[in-house]
Amino acid sequence: MKDIEIVDERIIEVVDLLEQIKSIDEMINLHQQKKDEADLMLIQYQYRREKTLKALKEILEALNIKLSDLAA
């Protein structure tokens, strides 16, 4: 595989945030198996997911990509 030079650091940030969301989702699924909506760890992971999604949205908008563009 060829080495790829990434010129825009925002692209790296997008990939990192997507990996974080994947990891957070795995932890949310694990804690949801307990069937306890008051589980503090579940609540914290859900908050972290929302915060990470907000950061992803901001970077995508900086790249001139709107969420509505992705729905097309």
Predicted model as a PDB file, atoms N, CA, C, CB and O in Angstrom, pLDDT in the B-factor column:
MODEL        1                                                                  
ATOM      1  N   MET A   1       0.843  -1.182   0.000  1.00 48.00           N  
ATOM      2  CA  MET A   1       0.000   0.000   0.000  1.00 48.00           C  
ATOM      3  C   MET A   1       0.886   1.243   0.000  1.00 48.00           C  
ATOM      4  CB  MET A   1      -0.958  -0.001   1.221  1.00 48.00           C  
ATOM      5  O   MET A   1       1.888   1.301   0.713  1.00 48.00           O  
ATOM      6  N   LYS A   2       0.520   2.206  -0.781  1.00 66.00           N  
ATOM      7  CA  LYS A   2       1.291   3.434  -0.871  1.00 66.00           C  
ATOM      8  C   LYS A   2       1.082   4.287   0.364  1.00 66.00           C  
ATOM      9  CB  LYS A   2       0.912   4.215  -2.122  1.00 66.00           C  
ATOM     10  O   LYS A   2       0.011   4.273   0.972  1.00 66.00           O  
ATOM     11  N   ASP A   3       2.122   5.031   0.731  1.00 71.00           N  
ATOM     12  CA  ASP A   3       1.980   5.995   1.810  1.00 71.00           C  
ATOM     13  C   ASP A   3       1.128   7.150   1.309  1.00 71.00           C  
ATOM     14  CB  ASP A   3       3.369   6.495   2.310  1.00 71.00           C  
ATOM     15  O   ASP A   3       1.302   7.635   0.191  1.00 71.00           O  
ATOM     16  N   ILE A   4       0.216   7.574   2.147  1.00 67.00           N  
ATOM     17  CA  ILE A   4      -0.673   8.667   1.782  1.00 67.00           C  
ATOM     18  C   ILE A   4      -0.317   9.880   2.627  1.00 67.00           C  
ATOM     19  CB  ILE A   4      -2.168   8.271   1.972  1.00 67.00           C  
ATOM     20  O   ILE A   4      -0.256   9.801   3.854  1.00 67.00           O  
ATOM     21  N   GLU A   5      -0.085  10.990   1.962  1.00 70.00           N  
ATOM     22  CA  GLU A   5       0.200  12.226   2.671  1.00 70.00           C  
ATOM     23  C   GLU A   5      -1.113  12.989   2.830  1.00 70.00           C  
ATOM     24  CB  GLU A   5       1.272  13.083   1.917  1.00 70.00           C  
ATOM     25  O   GLU A   5      -1.768  13.339   1.848  1.00 70.00           O  
ATOM     26  N   ILE A   6      -1.477  13.234   4.066  1.00 66.00           N  
ATOM     27  CA  ILE A   6      -2.707  13.971   4.339  1.00 66.00           C  
ATOM     28  C   ILE A   6      -2.335  15.423   4.588  1.00 66.00           C  
ATOM     29  CB  ILE A   6      -3.482  13.367   5.560  1.00 66.00           C  
ATOM     30  O   ILE A   6      -1.595  15.748   5.517  1.00 66.00           O  
ATOM     31  N   VAL A   7      -2.863  16.273   3.744  1.00 72.00           N  
ATOM     32  CA  VAL A   7      -2.517  17.688   3.789  1.00 72.00           C  
ATOM     33  C   VAL A   7      -3.347  18.426   4.835  1.00 72.00           C  
ATOM     34  CB  VAL A   7      -2.716  18.326   2.416  1.00 72.00           C  
ATOM     35  O   VAL A   7      -2.849  19.347   5.483  1.00 72.00           O  
ATOM     36  N   ASP A   8      -4.592  18.035   5.003  1.00 82.00           N  
ATOM     37  CA  ASP A   8      -5.503  18.745   5.898  1.00 82.00           C  
ATOM     38  C   ASP A   8      -5.700  17.931   7.183  1.00 82.00           C  
ATOM     39  CB  ASP A   8      -6.871  19.009   5.197  1.00 82.00           C  
ATOM     40  O   ASP A   8      -6.222  16.816   7.151  1.00 82.00           O  
ATOM     41  N   GLU A   9      -5.281  18.495   8.289  1.00 88.00           N  
ATOM     42  CA  GLU A   9      -5.369  17.817   9.586  1.00 88.00           C  
ATOM     43  C   GLU A   9      -6.817  17.508   9.975  1.00 88.00           C  
ATOM     44  CB  GLU A   9      -4.716  18.675  10.668  1.00 88.00           C  
ATOM     45  O   GLU A   9      -7.068  16.601  10.768  1.00 88.00           O  
ATOM     46  N   ARG A  10      -7.756  18.253   9.422  1.00 90.00           N  
ATOM     47  CA  ARG A  10      -9.162  18.015   9.747  1.00 90.00           C  
ATOM     48  C   ARG A  10      -9.603  16.632   9.303  1.00 90.00           C  
ATOM     49  CB  ARG A  10     -10.047  19.074   9.099  1.00 90.00           C  
ATOM     50  O   ARG A  10     -10.477  16.030   9.927  1.00 90.00           O  
ATOM     51  N   ILE A  11      -9.011  16.124   8.238  1.00 89.00           N  
ATOM     52  CA  ILE A  11      -9.359  14.785   7.756  1.00 89.00           C  
ATOM     53  C   ILE A  11      -8.928  13.744   8.787  1.00 89.00           C  
ATOM     54  CB  ILE A  11      -8.693  14.498   6.377  1.00 89.00           C  
ATOM     55  O   ILE A  11      -9.649  12.777   9.033  1.00 89.00           O  
ATOM     56  N   ILE A  12      -7.773  13.938   9.381  1.00 90.00           N  
ATOM     57  CA  ILE A  12      -7.310  13.032  10.429  1.00 90.00           C  
ATOM     58  C   ILE A  12      -8.244  13.112  11.632  1.00 90.00           C  
ATOM     59  CB  ILE A  12      -5.859  13.369  10.846  1.00 90.00           C  
ATOM     60  O   ILE A  12      -8.565  12.093  12.245  1.00 90.00           O  
ATOM     61  N   GLU A  13      -8.676  14.320  11.966  1.00 94.00           N  
ATOM     62  CA  GLU A  13      -9.596  14.506  13.087  1.00 94.00           C  
ATOM     63  C   GLU A  13     -10.923  13.787  12.842  1.00 94.00           C  
ATOM     64  CB  GLU A  13      -9.845  15.999  13.327  1.00 94.00           C  
ATOM     65  O   GLU A  13     -11.485  13.192  13.761  1.00 94.00           O  
ATOM     66  N   VAL A  14     -11.425  13.839  11.603  1.00 94.00           N  
ATOM     67  CA  VAL A  14     -12.679  13.160  11.264  1.00 94.00           C  
ATOM     68  C   VAL A  14     -12.530  11.659  11.484  1.00 94.00           C  
ATOM     69  CB  VAL A  14     -13.088  13.453   9.798  1.00 94.00           C  
ATOM     70  O   VAL A  14     -13.395  11.026  12.088  1.00 94.00           O  
ATOM     71  N   VAL A  15     -11.443  11.099  10.998  1.00 94.00           N  
ATOM     72  CA  VAL A  15     -11.211   9.664  11.165  1.00 94.00           C  
ATOM     73  C   VAL A  15     -11.094   9.311  12.646  1.00 94.00           C  
ATOM     74  CB  VAL A  15      -9.938   9.229  10.411  1.00 94.00           C  
ATOM     75  O   VAL A  15     -11.654   8.309  13.092  1.00 94.00           O  
ATOM     76  N   ASP A  16     -10.376  10.123  13.398  1.00 96.00           N  
ATOM     77  CA  ASP A  16     -10.222   9.874  14.832  1.00 96.00           C  
ATOM     78  C   ASP A  16     -11.572   9.926  15.543  1.00 96.00           C  
ATOM     79  CB  ASP A  16      -9.258  10.897  15.452  1.00 96.00           C  
ATOM     80  O   ASP A  16     -11.862   9.079  16.388  1.00 96.00           O  
ATOM     81  N   LEU A  17     -12.384  10.904  15.210  1.00 97.00           N  
ATOM     82  CA  LEU A  17     -13.692  11.016  15.838  1.00 97.00           C  
ATOM     83  C   LEU A  17     -14.589   9.836  15.474  1.00 97.00           C  
ATOM     84  CB  LEU A  17     -14.359  12.322  15.435  1.00 97.00           C  
ATOM     85  O   LEU A  17     -15.339   9.349  16.320  1.00 97.00           O  
ATOM     86  N   LEU A  18     -14.522   9.374  14.236  1.00 97.00           N  
ATOM     87  CA  LEU A  18     -15.306   8.205  13.838  1.00 97.00           C  
ATOM     88  C   LEU A  18     -14.872   6.962  14.625  1.00 97.00           C  
ATOM     89  CB  LEU A  18     -15.161   7.954  12.324  1.00 97.00           C  
ATOM     90  O   LEU A  18     -15.711   6.159  15.033  1.00 97.00           O  
ATOM     91  N   GLU A  19     -13.570   6.809  14.834  1.00 98.00           N  
ATOM     92  CA  GLU A  19     -13.077   5.688  15.638  1.00 98.00           C  
ATOM     93  C   GLU A  19     -13.536   5.806  17.090  1.00 98.00           C  
ATOM     94  CB  GLU A  19     -11.545   5.618  15.576  1.00 98.00           C  
ATOM     95  O   GLU A  19     -13.878   4.805  17.721  1.00 98.00           O  
ATOM     96  N   GLN A  20     -13.543   7.027  17.616  1.00 98.00           N  
ATOM     97  CA  GLN A  20     -14.027   7.243  18.979  1.00 98.00           C  
ATOM     98  C   GLN A  20     -15.505   6.877  19.103  1.00 98.00           C  
ATOM     99  CB  GLN A  20     -13.809   8.703  19.397  1.00 98.00           C  
ATOM    100  O   GLN A  20     -15.914   6.242  20.075  1.00 98.00           O  
ATOM    101  N   ILE A  21     -16.298   7.279  18.117  1.00 98.00           N  
ATOM    102  CA  ILE A  21     -17.731   6.971  18.142  1.00 98.00           C  
ATOM    103  C   ILE A  21     -17.947   5.463  18.110  1.00 98.00           C  
ATOM    104  CB  ILE A  21     -18.457   7.641  16.954  1.00 98.00           C  
ATOM    105  O   ILE A  21     -18.805   4.939  18.821  1.00 98.00           O  
ATOM    106  N   LYS A  22     -17.182   4.776  17.298  1.00 98.00           N  
ATOM    107  CA  LYS A  22     -17.294   3.316  17.230  1.00 98.00           C  
ATOM    108  C   LYS A  22     -16.998   2.694  18.596  1.00 98.00           C  
ATOM    109  CB  LYS A  22     -16.331   2.746  16.160  1.00 98.00           C  
ATOM    110  O   LYS A  22     -17.727   1.814  19.052  1.00 98.00           O  
ATOM    111  N   SER A  23     -15.941   3.148  19.236  1.00 98.00           N  
ATOM    112  CA  SER A  23     -15.557   2.632  20.548  1.00 98.00           C  
ATOM    113  C   SER A  23     -16.621   2.960  21.603  1.00 98.00           C  
ATOM    114  CB  SER A  23     -14.196   3.211  20.968  1.00 98.00           C  
ATOM    115  O   SER A  23     -16.975   2.111  22.421  1.00 98.00           O  
ATOM    116  N   ILE A  24     -17.117   4.179  21.576  1.00 98.00           N  
ATOM    117  CA  ILE A  24     -18.158   4.595  22.523  1.00 98.00           C  
ATOM    118  C   ILE A  24     -19.416   3.759  22.318  1.00 98.00           C  
ATOM    119  CB  ILE A  24     -18.481   6.101  22.361  1.00 98.00           C  
ATOM    120  O   ILE A  24     -20.037   3.331  23.291  1.00 98.00           O  
ATOM    121  N   ASP A  25     -19.798   3.524  21.074  1.00 98.00           N  
ATOM    122  CA  ASP A  25     -20.985   2.720  20.788  1.00 98.00           C  
ATOM    123  C   ASP A  25     -20.854   1.305  21.354  1.00 98.00           C  
ATOM    124  CB  ASP A  25     -21.228   2.658  19.280  1.00 98.00           C  
ATOM    125  O   ASP A  25     -21.825   0.742  21.860  1.00 98.00           O  
ATOM    126  N   GLU A  26     -19.657   0.740  21.267  1.00 97.00           N  
ATOM    127  CA  GLU A  26     -19.429  -0.591  21.836  1.00 97.00           C  
ATOM    128  C   GLU A  26     -19.652  -0.576  23.345  1.00 97.00           C  
ATOM    129  CB  GLU A  26     -18.002  -1.080  21.513  1.00 97.00           C  
ATOM    130  O   GLU A  26     -20.250  -1.499  23.898  1.00 97.00           O  
ATOM    131  N   MET A  27     -19.173   0.465  24.005  1.00 96.00           N  
ATOM    132  CA  MET A  27     -19.350   0.572  25.457  1.00 96.00           C  
ATOM    133  C   MET A  27     -20.812   0.826  25.820  1.00 96.00           C  
ATOM    134  CB  MET A  27     -18.467   1.696  26.020  1.00 96.00           C  
ATOM    135  O   MET A  27     -21.302   0.305  26.823  1.00 96.00           O  
ATOM    136  N   ILE A  28     -21.505   1.617  25.018  1.00 96.00           N  
ATOM    137  CA  ILE A  28     -22.933   1.854  25.260  1.00 96.00           C  
ATOM    138  C   ILE A  28     -23.693   0.540  25.141  1.00 96.00           C  
ATOM    139  CB  ILE A  28     -23.501   2.905  24.262  1.00 96.00           C  
ATOM    140  O   ILE A  28     -24.533   0.229  25.986  1.00 96.00           O  
ATOM    141  N   ASN A  29     -23.404  -0.231  24.100  1.00 95.00           N  
ATOM    142  CA  ASN A  29     -24.075  -1.520  23.917  1.00 95.00           C  
ATOM    143  C   ASN A  29     -23.807  -2.453  25.098  1.00 95.00           C  
ATOM    144  CB  ASN A  29     -23.615  -2.182  22.609  1.00 95.00           C  
ATOM    145  O   ASN A  29     -24.709  -3.156  25.552  1.00 95.00           O  
ATOM    146  N   LEU A  30     -22.589  -2.458  25.586  1.00 93.00           N  
ATOM    147  CA  LEU A  30     -22.241  -3.292  26.728  1.00 93.00           C  
ATOM    148  C   LEU A  30     -23.055  -2.901  27.954  1.00 93.00           C  
ATOM    149  CB  LEU A  30     -20.748  -3.185  27.029  1.00 93.00           C  
ATOM    150  O   LEU A  30     -23.587  -3.768  28.647  1.00 93.00           O  
ATOM    151  N   HIS A  31     -23.153  -1.610  28.224  1.00 91.00           N  
ATOM    152  CA  HIS A  31     -23.881  -1.145  29.408  1.00 91.00           C  
ATOM    153  C   HIS A  31     -25.392  -1.251  29.234  1.00 91.00           C  
ATOM    154  CB  HIS A  31     -23.502   0.292  29.722  1.00 91.00           C  
ATOM    155  O   HIS A  31     -26.110  -1.397  30.223  1.00 91.00           O  
ATOM    156  N   GLN A  32     -25.888  -1.181  28.011  1.00 90.00           N  
ATOM    157  CA  GLN A  32     -27.326  -1.329  27.782  1.00 90.00           C  
ATOM    158  C   GLN A  32     -27.791  -2.749  28.073  1.00 90.00           C  
ATOM    159  CB  GLN A  32     -27.677  -0.951  26.343  1.00 90.00           C  
ATOM    160  O   GLN A  32     -28.970  -2.964  28.355  1.00 90.00           O  
ATOM    161  N   GLN A  33     -26.898  -3.709  28.011  1.00 90.00           N  
ATOM    162  CA  GLN A  33     -27.254  -5.091  28.304  1.00 90.00           C  
ATOM    163  C   GLN A  33     -27.673  -5.275  29.758  1.00 90.00           C  
ATOM    164  CB  GLN A  33     -26.090  -6.006  27.983  1.00 90.00           C  
ATOM    165  O   GLN A  33     -28.355  -6.244  30.090  1.00 90.00           O  
ATOM    166  N   LYS A  34     -27.271  -4.358  30.618  1.00 86.00           N  
ATOM    167  CA  LYS A  34     -27.644  -4.424  32.033  1.00 86.00           C  
ATOM    168  C   LYS A  34     -29.114  -4.067  32.254  1.00 86.00           C  
ATOM    169  CB  LYS A  34     -26.758  -3.491  32.850  1.00 86.00           C  
ATOM    170  O   LYS A  34     -29.675  -4.346  33.314  1.00 86.00           O  
ATOM    171  N   LYS A  35     -29.729  -3.448  31.248  1.00 83.00           N  
ATOM    172  CA  LYS A  35     -31.132  -3.016  31.332  1.00 83.00           C  
ATOM    173  C   LYS A  35     -31.375  -2.056  32.495  1.00 83.00           C  
ATOM    174  CB  LYS A  35     -32.042  -4.228  31.475  1.00 83.00           C  
ATOM    175  O   LYS A  35     -32.443  -2.071  33.108  1.00 83.00           O  
ATOM    176  N   ASP A  36     -30.380  -1.222  32.792  1.00 80.00           N  
ATOM    177  CA  ASP A  36     -30.495  -0.240  33.863  1.00 80.00           C  
ATOM    178  C   ASP A  36     -30.271   1.144  33.269  1.00 80.00           C  
ATOM    179  CB  ASP A  36     -29.478  -0.530  35.011  1.00 80.00           C  
ATOM    180  O   ASP A  36     -29.132   1.557  33.049  1.00 80.00           O  
ATOM    181  N   GLU A  37     -31.359   1.855  33.013  1.00 76.00           N  
ATOM    182  CA  GLU A  37     -31.278   3.179  32.402  1.00 76.00           C  
ATOM    183  C   GLU A  37     -30.605   4.200  33.318  1.00 76.00           C  
ATOM    184  CB  GLU A  37     -32.668   3.663  32.030  1.00 76.00           C  
ATOM    185  O   GLU A  37     -30.168   5.253  32.852  1.00 76.00           O  
ATOM    186  N   ALA A  38     -30.516   3.902  34.617  1.00 80.00           N  
ATOM    187  CA  ALA A  38     -29.881   4.811  35.564  1.00 80.00           C  
ATOM    188  C   ALA A  38     -28.402   4.496  35.742  1.00 80.00           C  
ATOM    189  CB  ALA A  38     -30.587   4.749  36.906  1.00 80.00           C  
ATOM    190  O   ALA A  38     -27.745   5.097  36.592  1.00 80.00           O  
ATOM    191  N   ASP A  39     -27.869   3.568  34.958  1.00 86.00           N  
ATOM    192  CA  ASP A  39     -26.454   3.203  35.021  1.00 86.00           C  
ATOM    193  C   ASP A  39     -25.609   4.434  34.715  1.00 86.00           C  
ATOM    194  CB  ASP A  39     -26.126   2.046  34.028  1.00 86.00           C  
ATOM    195  O   ASP A  39     -25.680   4.991  33.620  1.00 86.00           O  
ATOM    196  N   LEU A  40     -24.817   4.847  35.685  1.00 93.00           N  
ATOM    197  CA  LEU A  40     -24.023   6.061  35.549  1.00 93.00           C  
ATOM    198  C   LEU A  40     -23.052   5.980  34.369  1.00 93.00           C  
ATOM    199  CB  LEU A  40     -23.256   6.325  36.835  1.00 93.00           C  
ATOM    200  O   LEU A  40     -22.877   6.957  33.641  1.00 93.00           O  
ATOM    201  N   MET A  41     -22.430   4.833  34.182  1.00 93.00           N  
ATOM    202  CA  MET A  41     -21.488   4.681  33.072  1.00 93.00           C  
ATOM    203  C   MET A  41     -22.201   4.808  31.729  1.00 93.00           C  
ATOM    204  CB  MET A  41     -20.767   3.328  33.162  1.00 93.00           C  
ATOM    205  O   MET A  41     -21.669   5.417  30.801  1.00 93.00           O  
ATOM    206  N   LEU A  42     -23.389   4.244  31.619  1.00 93.00           N  
ATOM    207  CA  LEU A  42     -24.175   4.361  30.385  1.00 93.00           C  
ATOM    208  C   LEU A  42     -24.478   5.825  30.092  1.00 93.00           C  
ATOM    209  CB  LEU A  42     -25.491   3.553  30.494  1.00 93.00           C  
ATOM    210  O   LEU A  42     -24.322   6.285  28.961  1.00 93.00           O  
ATOM    211  N   ILE A  43     -24.905   6.541  31.102  1.00 93.00           N  
ATOM    212  CA  ILE A  43     -25.225   7.962  30.938  1.00 93.00           C  
ATOM    213  C   ILE A  43     -23.983   8.747  30.506  1.00 93.00           C  
ATOM    214  CB  ILE A  43     -25.796   8.545  32.254  1.00 93.00           C  
ATOM    215  O   ILE A  43     -24.068   9.630  29.653  1.00 93.00           O  
ATOM    216  N   GLN A  44     -22.836   8.421  31.095  1.00 96.00           N  
ATOM    217  CA  GLN A  44     -21.607   9.115  30.741  1.00 96.00           C  
ATOM    218  C   GLN A  44     -21.182   8.814  29.303  1.00 96.00           C  
ATOM    219  CB  GLN A  44     -20.496   8.729  31.705  1.00 96.00           C  
ATOM    220  O   GLN A  44     -20.743   9.713  28.585  1.00 96.00           O  
ATOM    221  N   TYR A  45     -21.312   7.554  28.881  1.00 96.00           N  
ATOM    222  CA  TYR A  45     -20.961   7.213  27.498  1.00 96.00           C  
ATOM    223  C   TYR A  45     -21.915   7.875  26.501  1.00 96.00           C  
ATOM    224  CB  TYR A  45     -20.977   5.688  27.305  1.00 96.00           C  
ATOM    225  O   TYR A  45     -21.492   8.301  25.426  1.00 96.00           O  
ATOM    226  N   GLN A  46     -23.192   7.960  26.853  1.00 96.00           N  
ATOM    227  CA  GLN A  46     -24.148   8.628  25.967  1.00 96.00           C  
ATOM    228  C   GLN A  46     -23.809  10.111  25.841  1.00 96.00           C  
ATOM    229  CB  GLN A  46     -25.592   8.451  26.490  1.00 96.00           C  
ATOM    230  O   GLN A  46     -23.903  10.682  24.755  1.00 96.00           O  
ATOM    231  N   TYR A  47     -23.414  10.735  26.956  1.00 97.00           N  
ATOM    232  CA  TYR A  47     -23.007  12.141  26.923  1.00 97.00           C  
ATOM    233  C   TYR A  47     -21.749  12.305  26.070  1.00 97.00           C  
ATOM    234  CB  TYR A  47     -22.761  12.673  28.356  1.00 97.00           C  
ATOM    235  O   TYR A  47     -21.653  13.228  25.262  1.00 97.00           O  
ATOM    236  N   ARG A  48     -20.794  11.406  26.259  1.00 98.00           N  
ATOM    237  CA  ARG A  48     -19.545  11.463  25.482  1.00 98.00           C  
ATOM    238  C   ARG A  48     -19.820  11.310  23.993  1.00 98.00           C  
ATOM    239  CB  ARG A  48     -18.568  10.370  25.949  1.00 98.00           C  
ATOM    240  O   ARG A  48     -19.183  11.962  23.166  1.00 98.00           O  
ATOM    241  N   ARG A  49     -20.781  10.437  23.654  1.00 98.00           N  
ATOM    242  CA  ARG A  49     -21.142  10.230  22.246  1.00 98.00           C  
ATOM    243  C   ARG A  49     -21.715  11.519  21.654  1.00 98.00           C  
ATOM    244  CB  ARG A  49     -22.166   9.070  22.107  1.00 98.00           C  
ATOM    245  O   ARG A  49     -21.344  11.914  20.549  1.00 98.00           O  
ATOM    246  N   GLU A  50     -22.620  12.174  22.388  1.00 98.00           N  
ATOM    247  CA  GLU A  50     -23.216  13.426  21.921  1.00 98.00           C  
ATOM    248  C   GLU A  50     -22.132  14.495  21.712  1.00 98.00           C  
ATOM    249  CB  GLU A  50     -24.279  13.927  22.932  1.00 98.00           C  
ATOM    250  O   GLU A  50     -22.147  15.220  20.717  1.00 98.00           O  
ATOM    251  N   LYS A  51     -21.203  14.580  22.651  1.00 98.00           N  
ATOM    252  CA  LYS A  51     -20.123  15.559  22.564  1.00 98.00           C  
ATOM    253  C   LYS A  51     -19.217  15.268  21.350  1.00 98.00           C  
ATOM    254  CB  LYS A  51     -19.292  15.554  23.872  1.00 98.00           C  
ATOM    255  O   LYS A  51     -18.798  16.186  20.645  1.00 98.00           O  
ATOM    256  N   THR A  52     -18.929  14.001  21.126  1.00 98.00           N  
ATOM    257  CA  THR A  52     -18.081  13.610  19.997  1.00 98.00           C  
ATOM    258  C   THR A  52     -18.784  13.863  18.674  1.00 98.00           C  
ATOM    259  CB  THR A  52     -17.687  12.134  20.106  1.00 98.00           C  
ATOM    260  O   THR A  52     -18.155  14.306  17.714  1.00 98.00           O  
ATOM    261  N   LEU A  53     -20.083  13.585  18.612  1.00 97.00           N  
ATOM    262  CA  LEU A  53     -20.852  13.856  17.397  1.00 97.00           C  
ATOM    263  C   LEU A  53     -20.888  15.352  17.092  1.00 97.00           C  
ATOM    264  CB  LEU A  53     -22.280  13.312  17.537  1.00 97.00           C  
ATOM    265  O   LEU A  53     -20.819  15.760  15.933  1.00 97.00           O  
ATOM    266  N   LYS A  54     -20.995  16.162  18.140  1.00 97.00           N  
ATOM    267  CA  LYS A  54     -20.997  17.619  17.945  1.00 97.00           C  
ATOM    268  C   LYS A  54     -19.652  18.074  17.359  1.00 97.00           C  
ATOM    269  CB  LYS A  54     -21.280  18.354  19.294  1.00 97.00           C  
ATOM    270  O   LYS A  54     -19.614  18.908  16.455  1.00 97.00           O  
ATOM    271  N   ALA A  55     -18.558  17.522  17.879  1.00 97.00           N  
ATOM    272  CA  ALA A  55     -17.229  17.869  17.364  1.00 97.00           C  
ATOM    273  C   ALA A  55     -17.087  17.436  15.905  1.00 97.00           C  
ATOM    274  CB  ALA A  55     -16.124  17.213  18.224  1.00 97.00           C  
ATOM    275  O   ALA A  55     -16.508  18.158  15.093  1.00 97.00           O  
ATOM    276  N   LEU A  56     -17.615  16.263  15.577  1.00 96.00           N  
ATOM    277  CA  LEU A  56     -17.572  15.774  14.198  1.00 96.00           C  
ATOM    278  C   LEU A  56     -18.369  16.697  13.278  1.00 96.00           C  
ATOM    279  CB  LEU A  56     -18.121  14.336  14.117  1.00 96.00           C  
ATOM    280  O   LEU A  56     -17.923  17.031  12.181  1.00 96.00           O  
ATOM    281  N   LYS A  57     -19.537  17.097  13.732  1.00 95.00           N  
ATOM    282  CA  LYS A  57     -20.374  18.002  12.936  1.00 95.00           C  
ATOM    283  C   LYS A  57     -19.648  19.320  12.657  1.00 95.00           C  
ATOM    284  CB  LYS A  57     -21.707  18.276  13.659  1.00 95.00           C  
ATOM    285  O   LYS A  57     -19.702  19.842  11.544  1.00 95.00           O  
ATOM    286  N   GLU A  58     -18.975  19.849  13.671  1.00 95.00           N  
ATOM    287  CA  GLU A  58     -18.260  21.116  13.509  1.00 95.00           C  
ATOM    288  C   GLU A  58     -17.129  20.994  12.487  1.00 95.00           C  
ATOM    289  CB  GLU A  58     -17.698  21.582  14.856  1.00 95.00           C  
ATOM    290  O   GLU A  58     -16.931  21.893  11.669  1.00 95.00           O  
ATOM    291  N   ILE A  59     -16.399  19.901  12.530  1.00 95.00           N  
ATOM    292  CA  ILE A  59     -15.302  19.712  11.577  1.00 95.00           C  
ATOM    293  C   ILE A  59     -15.844  19.520  10.165  1.00 95.00           C  
ATOM    294  CB  ILE A  59     -14.436  18.504  11.982  1.00 95.00           C  
ATOM    295  O   ILE A  59     -15.300  20.065   9.204  1.00 95.00           O  
ATOM    296  N   LEU A  60     -16.917  18.743  10.046  1.00 94.00           N  
ATOM    297  CA  LEU A  60     -17.505  18.553   8.720  1.00 94.00           C  
ATOM    298  C   LEU A  60     -17.990  19.877   8.141  1.00 94.00           C  
ATOM    299  CB  LEU A  60     -18.664  17.552   8.788  1.00 94.00           C  
ATOM    300  O   LEU A  60     -17.809  20.141   6.952  1.00 94.00           O  
ATOM    301  N   GLU A  61     -18.605  20.706   8.976  1.00 93.00           N  
ATOM    302  CA  GLU A  61     -19.057  22.017   8.505  1.00 93.00           C  
ATOM    303  C   GLU A  61     -17.881  22.888   8.088  1.00 93.00           C  
ATOM    304  CB  GLU A  61     -19.868  22.723   9.591  1.00 93.00           C  
ATOM    305  O   GLU A  61     -17.992  23.672   7.146  1.00 93.00           O  
ATOM    306  N   ALA A  62     -16.748  22.753   8.788  1.00 92.00           N  
ATOM    307  CA  ALA A  62     -15.546  23.499   8.406  1.00 92.00           C  
ATOM    308  C   ALA A  62     -15.018  23.023   7.053  1.00 92.00           C  
ATOM    309  CB  ALA A  62     -14.454  23.350   9.483  1.00 92.00           C  
ATOM    310  O   ALA A  62     -14.337  23.768   6.348  1.00 92.00           O  
ATOM    311  N   LEU A  63     -15.334  21.791   6.701  1.00 91.00           N  
ATOM    312  CA  LEU A  63     -14.960  21.240   5.396  1.00 91.00           C  
ATOM    313  C   LEU A  63     -16.060  21.473   4.355  1.00 91.00           C  
ATOM    314  CB  LEU A  63     -14.663  19.738   5.520  1.00 91.00           C  
ATOM    315  O   LEU A  63     -16.021  20.912   3.260  1.00 91.00           O  
ATOM    316  N   ASN A  64     -17.041  22.309   4.714  1.00 92.00           N  
ATOM    317  CA  ASN A  64     -18.170  22.644   3.840  1.00 92.00           C  
ATOM    318  C   ASN A  64     -19.057  21.427   3.541  1.00 92.00           C  
ATOM    319  CB  ASN A  64     -17.652  23.237   2.532  1.00 92.00           C  
ATOM    320  O   ASN A  64     -19.577  21.280   2.435  1.00 92.00           O  
ATOM    321  N   ILE A  65     -19.218  20.565   4.544  1.00 90.00           N  
ATOM    322  CA  ILE A  65     -20.107  19.403   4.431  1.00 90.00           C  
ATOM    323  C   ILE A  65     -21.187  19.560   5.488  1.00 90.00           C  
ATOM    324  CB  ILE A  65     -19.322  18.039   4.608  1.00 90.00           C  
ATOM    325  O   ILE A  65     -20.900  19.608   6.684  1.00 90.00           O  
ATOM    326  N   LYS A  66     -22.421  19.638   5.039  1.00 88.00           N  
ATOM    327  CA  LYS A  66     -23.550  19.757   5.953  1.00 88.00           C  
ATOM    328  C   LYS A  66     -24.169  18.373   6.152  1.00 88.00           C  
ATOM    329  CB  LYS A  66     -24.609  20.771   5.412  1.00 88.00           C  
ATOM    330  O   LYS A  66     -24.076  17.509   5.281  1.00 88.00           O  
ATOM    331  N   LEU A  67     -24.794  18.179   7.299  1.00 83.00           N  
ATOM    332  CA  LEU A  67     -25.420  16.881   7.575  1.00 83.00           C  
ATOM    333  C   LEU A  67     -26.472  16.539   6.518  1.00 83.00           C  
ATOM    334  CB  LEU A  67     -26.061  16.885   8.974  1.00 83.00           C  
ATOM    335  O   LEU A  67     -26.657  15.374   6.166  1.00 83.00           O  
ATOM    336  N   SER A  68     -27.147  17.554   6.026  1.00 86.00           N  
ATOM    337  CA  SER A  68     -28.161  17.310   4.989  1.00 86.00           C  
ATOM    338  C   SER A  68     -27.514  16.801   3.699  1.00 86.00           C  
ATOM    339  CB  SER A  68     -28.963  18.600   4.706  1.00 86.00           C  
ATOM    340  O   SER A  68     -28.160  16.098   2.923  1.00 86.00           O  
ATOM    341  N   ASP A  69     -26.253  17.147   3.465  1.00 84.00           N  
ATOM    342  CA  ASP A  69     -25.528  16.649   2.294  1.00 84.00           C  
ATOM    343  C   ASP A  69     -25.328  15.135   2.391  1.00 84.00           C  
ATOM    344  CB  ASP A  69     -24.163  17.361   2.158  1.00 84.00           C  
ATOM    345  O   ASP A  69     -25.330  14.434   1.380  1.00 84.00           O  
ATOM    346  N   LEU A  70     -25.158  14.645   3.612  1.00 82.00           N  
ATOM    347  CA  LEU A  70     -24.907  13.230   3.819  1.00 82.00           C  
ATOM    348  C   LEU A  70     -26.160  12.385   3.661  1.00 82.00           C  
ATOM    349  CB  LEU A  70     -24.318  13.011   5.178  1.00 82.00           C  
ATOM    350  O   LEU A  70     -26.074  11.187   3.392  1.00 82.00           O  
ATOM    351  N   ALA A  71     -27.320  13.001   3.827  1.00 79.00           N  
ATOM    352  CA  ALA A  71     -28.581  12.283   3.705  1.00 79.00           C  
ATOM    353  C   ALA A  71     -28.947  12.041   2.237  1.00 79.00           C  
ATOM    354  CB  ALA A  71     -29.698  13.059   4.406  1.00 79.00           C  
ATOM    355  O   ALA A  71     -29.811  11.213   1.946  1.00 79.00           O  
ATOM    356  N   ALA A  72     -28.316  12.735   1.336  1.00 61.00           N  
ATOM    357  CA  ALA A  72     -28.651  12.636  -0.078  1.00 61.00           C  
ATOM    358  C   ALA A  72     -28.186  11.334  -0.688  1.00 61.00           C  
ATOM    359  CB  ALA A  72     -28.054  13.785  -0.833  1.00 61.00           C  
ATOM    360  O   ALA A  72     -28.396  11.101  -1.879  1.00 61.00           O  
TER     361      ALA A  72                                                      
ENDMDL                                                                          
END                                                                             
